């Protein structure tokens, strides 16, 4: 997703600098929190959702670091 956000921001919309960095970092953030909210709202088991949130959050940290390294 960060690669697609970079391509769309840079190539299609001509965004650069700090704005492009923001677009790409936002695309790299985990989105699994919605899964947990849905599972708790509908009283479904939340253990798998919790684990997915933890792993995706943990894995997003090095990706955001790499983005910072490449775009600065």
C-alpha positions in Angstrom: 0.0 0.0 0.0 2.8 2.5 0.7 4.2 1.9 -2.8 0.8 2.5 -4.3 0.4 5.7 -2.3 3.8 6.9 -3.4 3.0 6.2 -7.0 -0.4 7.9 -6.9 0.8 10.9 -4.9 4.0 11.5 -6.8 3.1 10.4 -10.4 -0.6 11.2 -10.6 -1.0 14.2 -8.3 2.5 15.7 -8.3 2.9 15.8 -4.5 6.4 16.1 -3.1 8.3 16.8 0.1 6.6 16.6 3.4 3.1 16.2 1.9 4.3 13.1 0.0 5.9 11.7 3.2 2.6 12.1 5.1 0.7 10.4 2.3 3.0 7.4 2.3 3.3 7.1 6.1 -0.5 7.2 6.4 -0.7 4.4 3.9 1.8 2.3 5.9 -0.2 2.5 9.2 -2.1 -0.6 10.3 -5.8 -0.7 9.8 -6.7 -3.8 11.8 -8.3 -1.8 14.6 -11.6 -1.9 12.6 -11.5 -5.7 12.8 -11.3 -5.6 16.6 -14.2 -3.1 16.8 -16.4 -5.2 14.6 -15.6 -8.4 16.5 -16.3 -6.8 19.9 -19.4 -5.0 18.6 -21.0 -8.3 17.4 -19.7 -10.3 20.3 -17.4 -12.5 18.2 -14.0 -13.9 19.5 -11.5 -11.1 19.7 -8.3 -13.1 20.3 -7.4 -13.4 16.6 -8.3 -9.8 15.9 -6.1 -8.7 18.8 -3.2 -10.7 17.5 -3.5 -9.3 14.0 -3.6 -5.8 15.4 -0.5 -6.4 17.4 1.5 -8.0 14.6 0.5 -5.4 12.0 1.4 -2.6 14.4 4.7 -4.2 15.2 5.5 -4.8 11.5 4.5 -1.2 10.5 7.3 0.3 12.6 10.3 -0.9 10.4 8.3 0.0 7.3 7.7 3.5 8.5 11.4 3.8 9.3 12.3 2.6 5.9 9.9 5.2 4.4 11.5 7.9 6.4 15.0 6.8 5.3 14.0 6.7 1.6 12.0 9.9 1.4 14.3 12.2 3.3 
